[in-house]
Amino acid sequence: MSSDEGCRACSCVVAVGNHLYVCGEMIEEDQGVTKAERFDTVENKWEEIANMQENRMAAFGVATEGKIFVAGGMNFGSLLQTCEMFNISTNEWQLIGSLTVERAYGSMVCLKGTLYVLGGTTRRSSGSSVECYDPTEDKWIEKTTIPAVKIISRGNRDTFTGCVLKLSKGVLDKLDIC
């Protein structure tokens, strides 16, 4: 069950049906890559997919309606605002509107058809800001902030961590839970 890539650090993993999509990774100190692939949990094998448009590590994403959305992350130590969408049926990535706040290690969720981004490491003091994506305008809109008692500071970056998890039945079936 190992990829030709070996161990991958700081990748974005998104579950869709019986597949795990693994996007980006850290290859050297703070350097991301465009590499993307998927693991078929039924066939128990890795498959190549198209590379992303931009090098990323520590990005975050979600799947909805046959598409995978990946946002933010880092490359060479710089936080990213850019976002990409992968069309599963055409095997193509395209850039979409950028986040209003650059961030890495964030969370993305799809709620009632709307994409939301929150948390992560930012350069602003508002690491707790929540953004939503407007596909008709192709832009992210800052909606609110999450009140937090304490924001963990790493140097000059503020971090707020929120966790959103959804696993498909095919993935859960393959887990060996103790």
C-alpha positions in Angstrom: 0.0 0.0 0.0 2.9 2.4 -0.4 3.2 5.1 -3.0 6.2 5.3 -5.2 6.7 8.7 -3.4 7.4 6.9 -0.1 6.6 8.8 3.1 5.0 12.2 2.4 4.9 15.1 4.8 2.6 18.0 5.0 0.2 16.7 2.3 -3.4 17.6 1.8 -5.6 14.4 1.9 -9.2 14.4 0.7 -11.5 11.4 0.7 -13.9 10.9 -2.3 -15.9 7.6 -2.5 -13.3 4.8 -2.4 -10.4 7.1 -3.1 -7.9 9.1 -1.0 -6.5 12.0 -3.0 -3.1 13.1 -1.8 -2.0 16.6 -3.0 1.3 18.3 -2.5 4.0 17.6 0.1 7.1 19.0 1.7 10.2 17.7 -0.2 12.9 19.9 1.4 13.0 22.6 4.0 9.7 24.5 3.4 9.5 23.5 -0.4 6.2 22.2 -1.7 5.5 20.3 -4.9 2.7 20.1 -7.5 2.5 16.3 -7.2 -1.0 14.7 -6.8 -2.1 11.1 -6.8 -4.9 9.0 -5.4 -5.2 5.7 -3.6 -7.9 3.3 -4.6 -9.1 1.6 -1.3 -10.9 -1.1 -3.2 -8.1 -2.1 -5.7 -5.5 -1.3 -3.0 -3.3 0.6 -5.5 -2.0 4.1 -6.2 -2.9 6.0 -9.4 -1.2 9.0 -11.0 -3.4 12.1 -11.5 -2.6 15.5 -13.1 -0.3 17.7 -11.1 -1.6 20.8 -9.4 -0.9 24.2 -10.9 1.2 25.5 -8.0 3.8 24.0 -5.6 2.2 23.4 -2.2 2.7 21.9 1.2 0.5 22.2 4.3 -2.5 22.9 2.1 -6.1 21.8 3.0 -9.1 20.8 1.0 -12.5 19.2 0.5 -14.4 17.4 -2.2 -17.9 18.2 -3.4 -19.9 17.5 -6.6 -17.1 15.7 -8.4 -14.5 18.3 -7.7 -11.7 18.7 -5.2 -10.8 22.1 -3.8 -7.4 22.7 -2.4 -6.4 26.0 -0.8 -3.5 27.8 0.8 -0.5 26.1 2.1 3.1 27.1 1.9 6.0 27.1 -0.5 9.6 28.1 0.4 8.3 29.4 3.7 5.8 31.8 2.2 2.1 31.4 3.1 -0.2 31.0 0.0 -3.6 32.5 -0.7 -4.1 30.7 -4.0 -6.7 28.0 -4.5 -7.2 25.2 -7.1 -10.0 23.0 -8.2 -9.5 19.5 -9.6 -12.2 18.1 -11.8 -12.3 14.3 -11.1 -14.0 13.4 -14.4 -11.6 15.4 -16.7 -8.4 14.9 -14.5 -7.6 18.7 -14.7 -6.6 21.3 -12.2 -7.5 25.0 -12.6 -6.8 28.0 -10.4 -9.8 29.6 -8.8 -10.2 32.8 -6.7 -7.6 33.3 -4.0 -8.3 33.4 -0.2 -8.6 36.8 1.4 -6.1 35.6 4.1 -2.9 33.6 3.3 -2.9 30.5 5.4 -1.4 27.0 5.9 -2.6 24.1 8.0 -6.2 25.3 7.8 -9.4 23.5 7.5 -12.0 23.5 4.7 -15.6 22.2 4.9 -18.5 22.1 2.5 -21.8 22.9 4.2 -25.0 22.9 2.2 -23.0 23.3 -1.0 -20.9 26.3 0.3 -17.2 26.0 0.9 -15.8 27.4 4.1 -12.2 27.9 5.2 -11.1 28.5 8.8 -8.1 28.2 11.1 -4.5 27.5 10.3 -1.4 29.6 10.4 -1.7 33.2 9.1 0.3 36.4 9.1 -2.5 38.4 10.6 -3.8 38.4 14.1 -7.1 37.1 12.8 -6.1 33.4 12.3 -9.6 32.7 13.4 -11.3 34.3 10.4 -13.8 32.3 8.4 -14.1 32.7 4.6 -16.6 31.3 2.2 -16.3 30.8 -1.6 -18.7 32.4 -4.0 -18.4 30.4 -7.3 -20.5 32.9 -9.3 -18.0 35.7 -8.4 -15.0 33.3 -8.2 -13.9 34.9 -5.0 -13.6 34.2 -1.2 -15.4 36.4 1.2 -14.5 36.9 4.8 -17.7 36.1 6.8 -16.8 36.2 10.4 -14.2 35.3 13.1 -14.3 32.5 15.6 -13.9 33.8 19.1 -10.9 32.1 20.6 -9.6 32.2 24.1 -6.0 31.7 23.1 -4.3 31.8 19.7 -1.0 29.9 19.6 1.8 32.1 18.3 4.7 30.8 16.2 7.1 33.6 15.8 5.2 36.3 14.0 2.5 33.9 12.8 -0.8 33.3 14.6 -2.3 29.8 14.5 -5.9 28.8 15.2 -6.6 25.1 14.6 -10.0 23.8 13.7 -10.6 20.2 12.7 -13.2 19.1 10.2 -13.3 15.4 9.3 -15.4 13.3 6.9 -14.5 9.8 5.9 -16.3 7.8 3.3 -17.6 4.3 4.0 -15.0 2.8 1.7 -12.2 4.4 3.7 -13.7 3.4 7.1 -14.0 -0.2 6.0 -10.2 -0.3 5.3 -9.1 1.1 8.7 -7.9 -1.3 11.3 -9.3 0.4 14.4 -8.0 -1.0 17.8 
